Amino acid sequence: MFQTQGIYPQTVRQDSFSTSDSHAVAKLSTISHQLDRFTNLPRDLIDSAKISGKVVFDPAKHLNYEAPKKIHLLADLGKSNVGISPNAFSEPFPLFNEEAIRQMRAEVFDEEVLDKFHCQTGSKTGQVRGQCPNHAPFTHAAWTHPTVISLISTIAGIDLVPALDYDIGHTNIVVRADGSENDCTPPGQQITPGKYCESAFGWHKDCYPFVCVLMLSPCTGMSGGETYIRAADGDIMKARGPELGSAVVMQGRYVEHQATAAKGGQERISMVTSFRPRDPHVKDESVMTNVRNISDRKVLFGQFASYRVEILRDRACEEVIRARGESEKEGSYRVEGAREWLRTQKEFIEWTLRELIND
């Protein structure tokens, strides 16, 4: 079990009670631990997610893909001068079938996963993140499968890869939806430790260039739950929420948006997986602002630093080939080109350093 800079709710301390009965103290510690971690999840929600047999992800068996009927452009929002692709967000589209959703729900609501990775964001809300790949192999395999990545990339309009293992399968949970999500702390805005973790609700931009949001709940009897998107002129566009097994792709790093509260229904569970550009030469302005307070920073920062260094490695290998090729031709080496390349890498390194905050 990890702790993240005091952001998780504090547990009851054992030393505030008599230790004459060690068994009673141990029992009390266990109870307080469970209360802090996932007491706001109904037992029937956890039990109903259990399945008798787990399987390996197979796109031929588990996909239910249909292309989105429409993809909205950044230009439609007055934001054509930002981003890494012209595409802003898609209409909801079918992606996974019910068997795949059952497998993913079973991993999310596994009690070991809840014990290690669940955090309350409100009295009726919570989130699970960091469970991939070790504790959610089906979920991890689904989102990292080349077929799924290709589908997401096509909708995004640019070749993508999952950003980090840590941000595969981040799951937002609302039980007995009554609109209380609106009272949660928006991502990246919790200054001091509080009773609850930061949530995915409230106006924000995402940490990574693209996200794919998958609905894990039936939406029968549910109202609301749309995503509001703010255009450059301040106008608000309403994006329809996905149905069970359906998803939405959004360039969330450059589109300010808000997941609105849903009402009705027993639950609203959505899974978010983040993506970044595959090409190391495409700009990558990923930040840790929204996730550092709700993550095990050593794991999160290790993965973030690793892929950033990999980008530098790939860029450097290509630069070596270019420099050698030019230097072998007398008078053809472009010094200013080399200086510009180095300045670009310096900016990339400085950006990475700013995100690796250890406070």
C-alpha positions as CSV (number, residue, x, y, z in Angstrom):
1,M,0.0,0.0,0.0
2,F,1.4,3.4,-0.9
3,Q,0.9,6.9,0.5
4,T,1.2,10.0,-1.6
5,Q,2.5,13.0,0.4
6,G,-0.4,12.9,2.9
7,I,-3.1,13.3,0.2
8,Y,-4.9,10.2,1.2
9,P,-7.2,10.5,4.2
10,Q,-5.5,9.9,7.5
11,T,-6.1,6.6,9.3
12,V,-6.8,6.2,13.0
13,R,-3.5,5.8,14.9
14,Q,-3.1,2.7,17.0
15,D,-1.1,4.5,19.7
16,S,-4.2,6.5,20.6
17,F,-5.8,3.4,22.1
18,S,-5.0,0.9,24.8
19,T,-2.7,-1.9,23.5
20,S,-3.7,-4.3,26.2
21,D,-5.5,-6.4,23.7
22,S,-3.3,-6.7,20.7
23,H,-5.9,-8.5,18.7
24,A,-8.5,-5.8,19.2
25,V,-6.0,-3.2,18.2
26,A,-5.1,-5.1,15.1
27,K,-8.7,-5.4,14.2
28,L,-9.4,-1.7,14.8
29,S,-6.4,-0.9,12.6
30,T,-7.8,-3.0,9.8
31,I,-11.3,-1.5,10.1
32,S,-9.9,2.1,10.1
33,H,-7.8,1.2,7.1
34,Q,-10.8,-0.1,5.2
35,L,-12.9,2.9,6.1
36,D,-10.3,5.2,4.7
37,R,-9.8,3.3,1.5
38,F,-13.1,2.1,0.0
39,T,-15.9,2.2,2.6
40,N,-18.0,4.4,0.3
41,L,-18.2,1.6,-2.2
42,P,-21.3,-0.6,-1.7
43,R,-20.5,-4.3,-0.9
44,D,-22.9,-5.4,-3.7
45,L,-20.9,-3.4,-6.2
46,I,-17.7,-5.1,-5.3
47,D,-19.3,-8.6,-5.1
48,S,-21.2,-8.2,-8.4
49,A,-17.9,-7.5,-10.2
50,K,-16.4,-10.8,-9.3
51,I,-16.1,-13.4,-12.2
52,S,-15.4,-17.1,-12.2
53,G,-12.7,-17.1,-14.8
54,K,-10.3,-14.5,-16.1
55,V,-9.2,-14.6,-19.7
56,V,-6.5,-13.1,-21.9
57,F,-7.4,-10.1,-24.0
58,D,-8.1,-11.0,-27.6
59,P,-9.2,-8.2,-30.0
60,A,-11.1,-10.8,-32.2
61,K,-13.2,-11.7,-29.2
62,H,-13.4,-8.5,-27.1
63,L,-13.7,-5.6,-29.5
64,N,-17.0,-4.2,-30.6
65,Y,-15.6,-1.2,-32.6
66,E,-17.6,1.1,-34.8
67,A,-16.1,4.3,-36.1
68,P,-17.4,7.5,-34.4
69,K,-20.0,9.3,-36.5
70,K,-18.3,12.6,-36.1
71,I,-14.9,14.0,-35.0
72,H,-14.9,17.6,-33.9
73,L,-11.9,19.7,-34.8
74,L,-9.8,22.2,-32.8
75,A,-10.7,24.7,-35.4
76,D,-14.4,24.3,-34.4
77,L,-13.3,25.6,-30.9
78,G,-11.2,28.4,-32.3
79,K,-8.0,26.6,-31.2
80,S,-6.4,25.7,-34.6
81,N,-3.1,27.1,-33.4
82,V,-2.5,24.5,-30.6
83,G,-2.2,20.8,-30.2
84,I,-0.5,17.9,-32.0
85,S,-3.4,17.0,-34.3
86,P,-6.4,18.9,-35.9
87,N,-8.8,16.6,-34.0
88,A,-10.4,17.9,-30.7
89,F,-12.8,15.1,-29.6
90,S,-15.0,12.4,-31.0
91,E,-18.6,11.5,-30.6
92,P,-19.0,8.4,-28.5
93,F,-18.3,5.1,-30.4
94,P,-18.6,1.4,-29.5
95,L,-15.2,0.0,-28.5
96,F,-15.3,-3.1,-26.2
97,N,-18.0,-5.7,-25.8
98,E,-19.7,-6.7,-22.6
99,E,-17.3,-9.6,-21.9
100,A,-14.3,-7.2,-22.0
101,I,-16.1,-4.8,-19.7
102,R,-16.8,-7.6,-17.2
103,Q,-13.1,-8.5,-17.2
104,M,-12.1,-4.8,-16.6
105,R,-14.7,-4.3,-13.8
106,A,-13.5,-7.5,-12.1
107,E,-9.9,-6.1,-12.1
108,V,-11.0,-2.6,-10.9
109,F,-13.1,-4.0,-8.0
110,D,-10.7,-6.8,-6.9
111,E,-10.3,-6.2,-3.2
112,E,-6.5,-6.3,-3.3
113,V,-6.7,-3.6,-6.0
114,L,-9.1,-1.5,-4.0
115,D,-6.9,-1.9,-0.9
116,K,-3.8,-0.7,-2.7
117,F,-5.0,1.7,-5.3
118,H,-8.5,3.2,-4.4
119,C,-8.9,6.7,-3.0
120,Q,-12.0,8.5,-2.1
121,T,-12.6,11.8,-3.8
122,G,-15.9,12.5,-2.1
123,S,-18.6,10.9,0.0
124,K,-19.9,8.9,-3.0
125,T,-17.0,9.1,-5.4
126,G,-13.6,7.6,-5.7
127,Q,-10.9,6.6,-8.1
128,V,-8.6,3.6,-8.8
129,R,-5.2,4.2,-10.5
130,G,-1.8,2.6,-10.7
131,Q,-3.1,-1.0,-10.9
132,C,-1.6,-1.6,-14.4
133,P,0.1,-3.8,-15.4
134,N,0.7,-6.1,-12.4
135,H,-2.8,-6.1,-10.9
136,A,-4.9,-5.6,-14.0
137,P,-3.3,-7.7,-16.8
138,F,-6.5,-7.8,-19.0
139,T,-6.9,-4.0,-18.8
140,H,-3.3,-3.4,-19.6
141,A,-3.2,-5.9,-22.5
142,A,-6.4,-4.3,-24.0
143,W,-5.1,-0.7,-24.0
144,T,-1.6,-1.7,-25.2
145,H,-2.7,-4.0,-27.9
146,P,-1.6,-2.8,-31.4
147,T,-5.1,-3.1,-32.8
148,V,-6.6,-0.9,-30.1
149,I,-3.8,1.6,-30.3
150,S,-4.3,1.8,-34.1
151,L,-8.0,2.5,-33.6
152,I,-7.4,5.2,-31.1
153,S,-4.7,6.8,-33.3
154,T,-7.0,6.9,-36.3
155,I,-9.6,8.8,-34.3
156,A,-7.0,11.1,-32.9
157,G,-5.5,11.8,-36.3
158,I,-2.0,11.0,-35.1
159,D,0.0,7.9,-34.2
160,L,-0.2,7.5,-30.4
161,V,1.1,5.2,-27.7
162,P,-0.1,4.8,-24.1
163,A,1.6,7.6,-22.1
164,L,2.6,5.6,-19.0
165,D,1.6,2.3,-17.4
166,Y,0.5,4.3,-14.4
167,D,-2.1,6.1,-16.5
168,I,-3.6,3.1,-18.2
169,G,-7.0,2.2,-16.7
170,H,-7.5,5.1,-14.3
171,T,-11.0,4.6,-13.2
172,N,-13.5,7.2,-11.8
173,I,-16.3,5.7,-9.6
174,V,-19.5,7.4,-8.6
175,V,-22.1,5.4,-6.6
176,R,-25.8,6.4,-6.2
177,A,-25.2,9.4,-8.5
178,D,-26.8,12.5,-7.1
179,G,-24.6,15.3,-8.6
180,S,-22.2,15.3,-5.6
181,E,-19.2,15.1,-8.1
182,N,-19.5,18.8,-8.4
183,D,-18.3,19.2,-4.8
184,C,-15.0,17.3,-5.5
185,T,-11.6,19.0,-5.7
186,P,-10.6,19.5,-9.3
187,P,-7.4,17.9,-10.5
188,G,-4.2,19.7,-9.6
189,Q,-5.9,22.2,-7.2
190,Q,-5.4,20.5,-3.8
191,I,-2.9,22.7,-2.0
192,T,-2.8,20.9,1.4
193,P,-3.8,17.4,2.4
194,G,-7.6,17.0,2.8
195,K,-10.2,14.5,3.7
196,Y,-10.5,13.4,0.1
197,C,-8.2,13.0,-3.0
198,E,-8.4,15.3,-6.0
199,S,-11.0,14.1,-8.6
200,A,-11.5,14.2,-12.3
201,F,-14.3,16.7,-12.0
202,G,-14.1,20.5,-12.3
203,W,-12.7,22.5,-15.2
204,H,-9.2,21.4,-16.3
205,K,-6.9,20.3,-19.0
206,D,-5.4,16.9,-19.0
207,C,-1.8,16.0,-18.3
208,Y,-1.2,14.2,-21.6
209,P,-2.0,15.0,-25.2
210,F,-4.9,12.6,-25.7
211,V,-7.2,10.5,-23.5
212,C,-9.7,7.8,-24.3
213,V,-12.6,7.6,-21.8
214,L,-14.5,4.3,-21.7
215,M,-17.8,3.8,-19.9
216,L,-17.9,0.7,-17.7
217,S,-21.5,1.2,-16.5
218,P,-24.9,0.8,-18.0
219,C,-26.5,4.3,-18.4
220,T,-30.1,3.3,-18.1
221,G,-32.0,5.8,-16.0
222,M,-29.1,8.1,-15.8
223,S,-29.3,11.8,-16.8
224,G,-26.4,14.3,-17.1
225,G,-22.9,13.1,-17.2
226,E,-21.9,15.0,-20.3
227,T,-18.6,16.7,-20.8
228,Y,-18.6,20.4,-21.2
229,I,-15.9,21.8,-23.5
230,R,-14.9,25.5,-23.5
231,A,-14.1,27.1,-26.8
232,A,-11.5,29.9,-27.2
233,D,-14.2,32.6,-27.1
234,G,-15.6,31.2,-23.9
235,D,-18.6,29.4,-25.4
236,I,-19.5,26.0,-23.9
237,M,-20.0,23.0,-26.1
238,K,-21.7,19.9,-24.6
239,A,-20.3,16.5,-25.6
240,R,-22.6,13.5,-25.1
241,G,-21.4,10.9,-22.7
242,P,-20.7,7.3,-23.8
243,E,-22.8,4.3,-23.2
244,L,-21.7,1.0,-21.7
245,G,-18.7,-0.3,-23.7
246,S,-18.4,2.9,-25.7
247,A,-15.7,5.5,-25.6
248,V,-14.7,9.1,-26.4
249,V,-11.3,10.2,-27.6
250,M,-10.3,13.8,-26.7
251,Q,-7.1,15.9,-27.1
252,G,-7.5,16.9,-23.5
253,R,-4.2,18.5,-23.0
254,Y,-5.3,21.4,-25.2
255,V,-9.1,21.4,-24.7
256,E,-10.4,22.8,-21.4
257,H,-13.2,20.5,-20.2
258,Q,-15.3,19.4,-17.3
259,A,-16.9,16.1,-16.6
260,T,-20.4,17.0,-15.3
261,A,-22.3,15.3,-12.6
262,A,-24.7,12.5,-13.4
263,K,-28.0,11.8,-11.7
264,G,-30.0,8.7,-11.4
265,G,-28.8,5.1,-11.7
266,Q,-26.8,3.2,-9.1
267,E,-23.4,3.9,-10.5
268,R,-21.3,5.7,-13.0
269,I,-17.9,4.2,-13.6
270,S,-15.6,5.4,-16.4
271,M,-12.1,4.3,-17.3
272,V,-9.5,6.8,-18.7
273,T,-6.3,5.9,-20.5
274,S,-3.9,8.5,-21.6
275,F,-1.9,8.7,-24.8
276,R,1.2,10.6,-26.1
277,P,2.6,10.8,-29.6
278,R,4.7,7.8,-30.9
279,D,7.0,10.0,-33.0
280,P,9.8,11.3,-30.7
281,H,10.0,14.5,-32.9
282,V,6.4,15.5,-32.2
283,K,6.1,18.0,-29.4
284,D,5.1,16.5,-26.1
285,E,4.0,19.0,-23.5
286,S,2.9,16.4,-20.9
287,V,2.8,17.6,-17.3
288,M,2.4,15.9,-13.9
289,T,0.2,18.7,-12.4
290,N,-3.0,16.8,-12.2
291,V,-1.6,13.4,-11.2
292,R,1.3,13.9,-8.9
293,N,-1.0,14.4,-5.8
294,I,-2.9,11.2,-6.5
295,S,0.0,8.9,-7.3
296,D,2.9,7.0,-5.9
297,R,5.4,9.6,-7.0
298,K,8.4,7.3,-7.1
299,V,6.6,5.0,-9.6
300,L,4.9,7.8,-11.5
301,F,8.0,10.0,-11.9
302,G,10.2,6.9,-12.7
303,Q,7.9,6.1,-15.6
304,F,7.7,9.7,-16.7
305,A,11.5,10.3,-16.6
306,S,12.1,6.9,-18.4
307,Y,10.0,7.7,-21.4
308,R,11.3,11.3,-21.6
309,V,14.9,9.9,-21.7
310,E,13.9,7.4,-24.3
311,I,12.7,10.3,-26.5
312,L,16.1,12.0,-26.0
313,R,17.9,8.8,-26.9
314,D,15.9,8.3,-30.1
315,R,16.5,12.0,-31.1
316,A,20.2,11.7,-30.3
317,C,20.7,8.6,-32.3
318,E,19.2,10.3,-35.4
319,E,21.2,13.4,-34.8
320,V,24.4,11.4,-34.6
321,I,23.6,9.9,-38.0
322,R,22.9,13.3,-39.5
323,A,26.0,14.9,-38.0
324,R,28.3,12.1,-39.2
325,G,26.8,12.2,-42.6
326,E,27.3,15.9,-43.0
327,S,30.8,15.9,-41.5
328,E,32.0,13.3,-44.0
329,K,31.1,15.7,-46.7
330,E,33.6,18.6,-46.6
331,G,32.0,21.9,-45.8
332,S,28.5,20.5,-45.4
333,Y,28.2,20.3,-41.6
334,R,25.5,22.9,-40.4
335,V,26.7,24.3,-37.1
336,E,23.6,26.4,-36.7
337,G,21.4,23.4,-37.3
338,A,23.3,21.6,-34.5
339,R,22.9,24.5,-32.2
340,E,19.2,24.6,-32.8
341,W,18.9,20.9,-32.2
342,L,20.7,21.3,-28.9
343,R,18.5,24.2,-27.8
344,T,15.4,22.1,-28.5
345,Q,16.7,19.3,-26.3
346,K,17.7,21.8,-23.6
347,E,14.1,23.0,-23.5
348,F,12.8,19.4,-23.4
349,I,15.1,18.6,-20.5
350,E,14.1,21.7,-18.6
351,W,10.4,21.0,-19.1
352,T,11.0,17.5,-17.7
353,L,12.9,18.8,-14.7
354,R,10.1,21.2,-13.8
355,E,7.7,18.3,-13.6
356,L,9.8,16.1,-11.4
357,I,8.9,18.0,-8.2
358,N,9.9,16.2,-5.0
359,D,8.1,18.3,-2.3
